[in-house]
Each structure stands twice: as C-alpha cells, then as structure tokens.
C-alpha cells in the first residue's frame, strides 16, 4: 500500500513538471484529487478537490457518503472554486485521451465516484469540456477537463493545440 502512495506522488510530480513546461507563463488553476506530489511541483494554483488542503471543500456542508477518505467533495463548492483545468492526465495522443475521458464517465470509475458523478452533470458540461491539449514544442500531451473560458485563452497560444474529445452520445460544445 505504501509503495502505491509513493508511486502516486512521483506520478504527480512528473505530471506537474510536464504542465509547467507545456502551459503558458500565467499558469492555470488545476483541480486534483491526489494533490501531494503534484502540488509540490506545479507552479500554478493547485485546488485540492478532496479538502485535505482546502478548508472550503474540507468543511463544506453535505453528506460524507462515498469512498472512504474521499467523500468530502461538494459540487457547489467545486463550482465556486472553478478551476481552469480539472484532473489532467498524460496522454500520448488524441485516441488515448478519448479513452481516458470515456473511462471517467463510468459511474464506477474511482475519480467519478469520488467527485459524485459530476462529469455527467449538465451544469458541469456547460462549463467544462473534455480536451486533448498538445504541446507542439515538446511533443507532449495530456487529457483534461478544461473550463471553456480557459480553452479560449489556450487557442491564442500558437505552441499549443486543443482538440475537443467526443464520445458517442456525449457531444459537448466548446462554445
């Protein structure tokens, strides 16, 4: 069990380094479930969605039913915090990013369960879009849910490509 925790921390640090390089100088806020290693390295604002390092989320109203030690997530607080990017994951290509998105929609997926099935909410889908963001300079990419307002900012960056991900039956507009 402890080895897994060390692995999560290393993966978080590696992802944070990748995003520090890929994203513009004015770093977006990023919402994460496993904050530890990521929050240590990421140069922008890291939002702890489970509330360990986030008093607003950790002390929010509501039931604490769900996955043990991962039940503090509150949708209303999430919308107040409004991160620019949510749950980024490394992805080598657009197809891999699409698979990651499809997996997150499953109500039994750990991240979706911890976040109270928010990915399937109409409100969430009006604000966020699943995207593959590709750094043309370093040839690296990642999957994430991105706030549509932040996507507009990324589109102005010539070194980054943003592609909307579609899953049949889940058409989401970037506008």
N, C-alpha and C positions, 0 to 999 in steps of 0.2 A: 504494500500500500504506500509506504513512504517513497519508494522508488518512483511511483506514478506521480506523486506530488512534485518531486524534483524534475521529472520529465515535463510536466505542465509548466513549471517555472522557466525551464530552458526554452520550450517552445514559445512561451510568451515573450521572452527577451529577444529571441530570433525574429519573431513577427514584428516587434516594436522597432528593431533596427531596420528591417525592411521598409516599414512605413515611414520612418524618419527620413530615409533616403528618397523614397518614391513621392511622398506628398509635398506640397508647396511649403515654403518657409513659415507661413502662417498656419500652423498645424490645426487640423480639425479636432473637435472633441470626439472621443471614442468611447462607446459603451461596451463594457466587457463583463462576463460572468466570472472568469478566472483572471483576476487583476494582478496578482503577485508579481511575477517576473515582468509582465508587460508594463505595468505601472511604474516599475523601477527604471525602465529604459526609455519609454515613449516620451518624446519632447513636448507633446501637447497635453491637454486635459484628459485624464482617464476617468470615466464615470463608472463607479462600482455598482452594477445592477443588482447585486445581492445584499448590499447595505453594510458590509463589514467596515468599509472606509467611507461610507456615505450616510451621514446622520439622517438626512431627509428620507432616504429609502429605508434605512435600518429601523427607524422609529415610526414608519408610516402606519396608518390605520389598515385594518383588513385582516382577513384570516391568514393564518400561517400554515395552512394545509398544503401538502405537496412533498417534494423531495426533502429528506432530512438535511438540515443545514443550508438549504437552497429555497426557502419558502418565503423570504421577505419581499420578493419582487411585488411591486404595486404599479399597475398600469397608469393610474392617474399621476403618480409621482414621475414615472418614466416620461410622460408627455410634458411635464413641467421641466424636467432636466433636458429633454430634447437634444440628445447627442447628434452630431453631424453624421457619424458613421457608427454602425452597430455590428458587433460580432465579426470583425474581419478575420478571414482565414486565407492562408496562402493557397493559391490555385495556379497551376501551370498554364492553363488555357481556359477558354470560354466554356468548353464542354464540361470540364471538371468543376467549374464554378456553378454550372447549371445543376450538376449532380448534388453539390453541397446545398444549394437552395432547395431542391426537391426533398432532400433528406430532412431539412429543417421544418418543412410543412407537416411532417408526420407528427400527430399529436403525442406519440410515444417517444419522440426524439428528446433527449435529455435537455438540451437548450430550450426547446419549445415548451417542454413541460415546466422547467424552472421559470420561464417567462409567461406562464399561464396562457399559452396558445396565442400569444399576441400577433404572431406572424399571419394568422388567418383572420384578424380583425379588420373590418372596413376602415376604421379610423387610421390604423397603422398603415394600411395600403394606400391611403390618400396622402400620407406624409412621407413614407419611405418606399424605395424601390430596390429590388434585388439587382445588383450590378456586378460586372466583372471590370475591375479597374486595372489597367495595364500601364506600367511604367516603360515607355518606349526607349528610354536611355539605358536602363539596367536590364531590360527584358525580363521583368518580374511582374507578377500579377497577384491579385487577391480578390476573393469574393467578399461582399459585404452588403448589408442593407445600408443605403445612403439616403439621407434626408434630401428630398428633391431640390431644395434651395441650395444645398451644398453641391449637388450634381451640376447645377448651373455654373457655379464657380469653377469646378474642375474642367468643364467644357472649354473654358477660356485658356487652359494650360496646354500648350502645343506638345509638351512632352508626355502627356497622359491621355490615354484613350479610355472612354467609359462606354460600356455596352450593357444595355438592359437585358436581363435574363427573363426568358419566357418559359413557363411550364404550362402545358395544355390545361385550359380551364382557369388559369390564373394570370390573365392578361393585366398588366399593370402599366399605366401611362407614366412617363417621366415628366409630363406637364401638369 
